Amino acid sequence: MPDSPHLATAEGLLDRIARLDIDGLRGYLHEDIVMELPFAPGNEPLRFAGLENVIRAMRSAPETFHRFQFSIHERYWCAGRNTAILEATSMGLMKSRRIYQNRYVFVFRFREDRVVRWLEFFDPLAAAATMDTQS
C-alpha cells in the first residue's frame, strides 16, 4: 500500500504538539475539525468541534508540560478513507517535575490537505494517575 503525504502531515501535527506550539497546529487542521478523545480521564469522552475550540482545548499542553515528545512506532495510510493512523508513545516532563508516559493510537481523517477528524486513543488510567499526583 503506497504512502501518502498526509502521513507526513499527521507526523508534523504531533511534532507541533511535542514542541508545545499550539498555534502551529492551525496549519494542519481544517476549519471543520472535530477532535475526539473517547477514553479520556474522568470516564467522560471529550469532543471538540471547530478549529478555535480544538486550539483552546490544546492550550493546556504548554501550561502542563515543560517538555514533551512522541515516538511514532507504526504508521498506516488508508487511501479509501483518506485516513492516517499512527501508533506512538509519549514521554513528557510536567511542570510539576513528574514524568508522563502514555501509549497512543491516532486516527486522522483528511479533507483537502488538512485534518478534519482527530480521534485520539490513549490509556486514561495512566493519564489520570499522573495528573492526580501533580500537587
Residue frames relative to the residue before (quaternion, step in Angstrom):
aa qw qx qy qz dx dy dz
M 1.0000 0.0000 0.0000 0.0000 0.00 0.00 0.00
P 0.3991 -0.7424 0.4779 0.2471 3.63 -0.62 1.04
D 0.5213 -0.6120 0.5010 0.3206 3.51 -1.25 0.59
S 0.2634 -0.7279 0.6082 0.1759 3.52 -1.36 0.16
P 0.5661 -0.5735 0.4546 0.3796 3.59 -1.14 0.48
H 0.5537 0.6147 -0.3955 0.3989 3.59 1.19 -0.39
L 0.5590 0.5740 -0.4015 0.4436 3.62 1.13 -0.44
A 0.6541 0.4937 -0.3091 0.4827 3.59 0.97 -0.81
T 0.6167 0.5311 -0.3428 0.4691 3.59 1.07 -0.70
A 0.6498 0.5079 -0.3164 0.4688 3.60 0.93 -0.88
E 0.6590 0.4905 -0.3095 0.4789 3.59 0.96 -0.83
G 0.6278 0.5352 -0.3294 0.4593 3.60 1.06 -0.71
L 0.6119 0.5428 -0.3393 0.4646 3.56 1.06 -0.74
L 0.6740 0.4743 -0.2982 0.4815 3.61 0.90 -0.88
D 0.6138 0.5440 -0.3471 0.4547 3.58 1.08 -0.67
R 0.6297 0.5217 -0.3346 0.4684 3.61 1.00 -0.75
I 0.6343 0.5065 -0.3336 0.4794 3.57 1.00 -0.78
A 0.6545 0.5195 -0.3127 0.4517 3.58 0.91 -0.92
R 0.6841 0.4559 -0.2777 0.4971 3.58 1.08 -0.67
L 0.3700 -0.7416 0.4605 0.3179 3.56 1.39 -0.13
D 0.4028 0.6913 -0.4652 0.3788 3.54 1.21 0.76
I 0.1134 -0.8497 0.5133 0.0411 3.54 0.37 1.27
D 0.6456 0.4999 -0.3393 0.4671 3.61 0.94 -0.72
G 0.5965 0.5791 -0.3539 0.4285 3.60 1.14 -0.53
L 0.5373 0.6265 -0.3987 0.3999 3.60 1.23 -0.34
R 0.5332 0.6538 -0.3991 0.3590 3.58 1.15 -0.57
G 0.6627 0.5262 -0.3055 0.4367 3.59 1.04 -0.68
Y 0.7093 0.4421 -0.2401 0.4938 3.58 1.29 -0.24
L 0.7308 0.4527 -0.2122 0.4646 3.56 1.17 -0.60
H 0.4470 -0.6686 0.5375 0.2534 3.53 -1.08 0.84
E 0.6262 -0.5415 0.4037 0.3895 3.60 -1.15 0.54
D 0.7330 0.4192 -0.2179 0.4894 3.59 1.09 -0.75
I 0.2309 0.8171 -0.5030 0.1613 3.60 1.21 0.38
V 0.0651 -0.7296 0.6780 0.0607 3.52 -1.20 0.73
M 0.1105 -0.7819 0.6133 0.0188 3.56 -0.74 1.14
E 0.0102 -0.8080 0.5883 -0.0304 3.56 -0.81 1.05
L 0.0988 -0.7376 0.6665 0.0437 3.52 -1.13 0.86
P 0.2200 -0.8404 0.4797 0.1231 3.60 0.16 1.27
F 0.7866 0.2457 -0.1231 0.5529 3.60 1.09 -0.64
A 0.1242 0.8168 -0.5460 0.1389 3.56 0.75 1.06
P 0.6149 -0.5193 0.4160 0.4233 3.60 -1.19 0.38
G 0.7228 0.4210 -0.3178 0.4465 3.55 -1.10 0.68
N 0.4683 -0.7253 0.4051 0.3009 3.58 1.28 0.23
E 0.6365 0.4718 -0.3416 0.5056 3.58 1.19 0.39
P 0.3967 -0.6933 0.5342 0.2766 3.60 -0.77 0.91
L 0.2719 -0.7437 0.5877 0.1664 3.55 -1.16 0.63
R 0.0055 -0.7808 0.6242 -0.0279 3.54 -1.09 0.81
F 0.0380 -0.7802 0.6241 -0.0168 3.53 -0.90 1.02
A 0.1016 -0.8078 0.5803 0.0190 3.58 -0.71 1.07
G 0.7672 0.3117 -0.2665 0.4932 3.55 -0.92 0.98
L 0.6252 -0.5981 0.3672 0.3414 3.53 -1.03 0.88
E 0.7011 0.4723 -0.2950 0.4454 3.60 0.74 -0.95
N 0.6438 0.5135 -0.3287 0.4623 3.61 1.02 -0.68
V 0.6403 0.5006 -0.3292 0.4807 3.60 1.02 -0.72
I 0.6420 0.5067 -0.3287 0.4723 3.61 0.90 -0.86
R 0.6454 0.5196 -0.3203 0.4592 3.59 0.92 -0.87
A 0.6608 0.5064 -0.3051 0.4625 3.60 0.94 -0.87
M 0.7021 0.4743 -0.2712 0.4567 3.59 0.99 -0.78
R 0.4892 0.6875 -0.4221 0.3314 3.62 1.22 -0.27
S 0.5790 0.5931 -0.3859 0.4052 3.62 1.15 -0.40
A 0.5377 0.6510 -0.4098 0.3451 3.63 1.12 -0.52
P 0.7375 0.3861 -0.2713 0.4831 3.67 0.66 -0.89
E 0.6042 0.5370 -0.3609 0.4651 3.58 1.23 -0.33
T 0.7177 0.4513 -0.2260 0.4798 3.58 1.20 -0.62
F 0.8061 0.3000 -0.1124 0.4976 3.57 0.95 -0.93
H 0.3714 -0.6795 0.5916 0.2244 3.48 -1.21 0.74
R 0.7702 -0.0330 0.0481 0.6352 3.57 1.06 -0.88
F 0.0077 0.7917 -0.6102 0.0299 3.54 -1.17 0.61
Q 0.0687 0.7981 -0.5978 0.0296 3.58 -1.06 0.66
F 0.2600 -0.7180 0.6236 0.1673 3.51 -1.33 0.50
S 0.1386 -0.7169 0.6724 0.1217 3.50 -1.24 0.61
I 0.2240 -0.7821 0.5713 0.1085 3.56 -0.60 1.17
H 0.2080 -0.8147 0.5363 0.0731 3.55 -0.74 1.12
E 0.7908 0.0525 -0.0053 0.6099 3.58 1.07 -0.74
R 0.0431 -0.7778 0.6269 0.0149 3.54 -1.17 0.65
Y 0.0594 -0.7998 0.5968 -0.0272 3.53 -0.94 0.98
W 0.1655 -0.7590 0.6200 0.1098 3.55 -1.11 0.73
C 0.1305 -0.7745 0.6178 0.0384 3.57 -0.78 1.10
A 0.2655 -0.8272 0.4761 0.1365 3.55 0.14 1.34
G 0.6717 0.5216 -0.3085 0.4262 3.59 0.89 -0.88
R 0.7333 0.3642 -0.2098 0.5344 3.57 1.20 -0.48
N 0.3459 -0.7486 0.4899 0.2828 3.60 1.30 -0.09
T 0.4934 0.6745 -0.3658 0.4096 3.52 1.14 0.88
A 0.1938 -0.7401 0.6355 0.1046 3.54 -1.10 0.88
I 0.1063 -0.7678 0.6300 0.0490 3.56 -1.04 0.86
L 0.0547 -0.7945 0.6048 -0.0070 3.56 -0.85 1.04
E 0.1779 -0.7252 0.6538 0.1225 3.54 -1.08 0.83
A 0.0804 0.8170 -0.5577 0.1223 3.55 -0.76 1.05
T 0.2230 -0.7021 0.6433 0.2086 3.50 -1.39 0.17
S 0.2492 -0.7614 0.5794 0.1497 3.54 -1.22 0.49
M 0.0672 -0.7333 0.6737 0.0623 3.47 -1.36 0.44
G 0.0807 0.8115 -0.5727 0.0832 3.54 -0.72 1.03
L 0.2593 -0.6999 0.6387 0.1872 3.50 -1.29 0.52
M 0.2922 -0.7807 0.5327 0.1461 3.52 -0.53 1.22
K 0.6250 -0.5368 0.4007 0.4007 3.57 -1.19 0.39
S 0.6080 0.5377 -0.3396 0.4752 3.57 1.27 -0.42
R 0.4723 -0.6846 0.3926 0.3925 3.59 1.44 -0.09
R 0.4842 0.6281 -0.4579 0.4018 3.61 1.20 0.29
I 0.4332 -0.6723 0.5415 0.2593 3.53 -1.25 0.58
Y 0.1272 -0.7688 0.6237 0.0620 3.55 -1.02 0.88
Q 0.0467 0.7737 -0.6295 0.0548 3.56 -0.89 1.01
N 0.1184 0.7828 -0.6067 0.0715 3.53 -1.10 0.69
R 0.3360 -0.6988 0.5933 0.2166 3.53 -1.36 0.20
Y 0.1234 -0.8291 0.5453 -0.0091 3.57 -0.94 0.97
V 0.0782 -0.6788 0.7165 0.1405 3.42 -1.49 0.30
F 0.1161 -0.7809 0.6130 0.0305 3.55 -0.75 1.13
V 0.0935 -0.7570 0.6452 0.0451 3.54 -1.03 0.86
F 0.0237 -0.8095 0.5846 -0.0479 3.56 -0.54 1.23
R 0.1199 -0.7709 0.6225 0.0614 3.58 -0.66 1.11
F 0.2739 -0.7927 0.5338 0.1083 3.53 -0.99 0.92
R 0.0580 -0.6975 0.7103 0.0750 3.47 -1.35 0.56
E 0.7847 0.0085 -0.0998 0.6117 3.52 -0.63 1.20
D 0.7501 -0.3673 0.2609 0.4841 3.63 -0.73 -0.92
R 0.6541 0.5197 -0.2964 0.4628 3.57 1.25 0.22
V 0.5359 -0.6068 0.4795 0.3386 3.54 -1.24 0.52
V 0.1333 -0.8016 0.5813 0.0413 3.55 -0.82 1.08
R 0.7698 0.1277 -0.1119 0.6153 3.59 1.26 -0.33
W 0.0699 -0.7876 0.6112 -0.0343 3.54 -0.84 1.11
L 0.0192 -0.7682 0.6393 -0.0280 3.54 -0.56 1.22
E 0.0556 -0.8086 0.5855 -0.0164 3.57 -0.78 1.03
F 0.0654 -0.7886 0.6112 -0.0147 3.54 -0.63 1.23
F 0.1441 0.7659 -0.6125 0.1324 3.57 -0.87 1.01
D 0.6100 -0.5472 0.4214 0.3885 3.55 -1.31 0.16
P 0.2733 -0.7995 0.5085 0.1657 3.62 -0.26 1.19
L 0.5957 0.5651 -0.3730 0.4320 3.61 1.13 -0.50
A 0.6439 0.5009 -0.3201 0.4818 3.59 1.00 -0.78
A 0.6514 0.5101 -0.3166 0.4639 3.58 0.96 -0.83
A 0.6828 0.4904 -0.2931 0.4555 3.58 0.84 -0.96
A 0.6368 0.5377 -0.3320 0.4417 3.59 0.96 -0.83
T 0.6772 0.4775 -0.2927 0.4772 3.58 0.95 -0.84
M 0.6850 0.4855 -0.2920 0.4580 3.58 0.88 -0.92
D 0.6415 0.5426 -0.3196 0.4382 3.59 1.03 -0.75
T 0.7282 0.4216 -0.2338 0.4871 3.59 1.14 -0.55
Q 0.3433 0.7747 -0.4773 0.2327 3.61 1.24 0.25
S 0.6794 0.5535 -0.3166 0.3631 3.58 0.83 -0.87
